[in-house]
Amino acid sequence: MVERTGVSDKGEVFKRLQEEGYTNLYVWSDFPGTYYDWHTHPFNEVRWVLEGEITIGTEREVVTLRAGDRLDVPAGTRHWAKVGKDGVIYVCGSKV
């Protein structure tokens, strides 16, 4: 489920995620139209959008994330992603 935090400041996003125990935090960007086919991650993952738009689909739902939106993806969840027409910049992190 998407959490519409309204927070898109990189420093604040990093601070909040570190307080929650997320590690390996980094900022990632993708060009418009970038597509990631179905895949999984071995750890709980977070995606928090700073700029732009990305749509992420799981076997249960499809959601579109915009600046200030956050999505937690549990370990082992099959998902795909497609970047919107303006590209996207987001924070990634993982938690055991």
Secondary structure, 3 states (H helix, E strand, C coil): CEEECCCCCHHHHHHHHHHCCCEEEEEEEECCCCEEEEECCCCEEEEEEEEEEEEEEECCCEEEEECCEEEEECCCCCEEEEEEEEEEEEEEEEEC
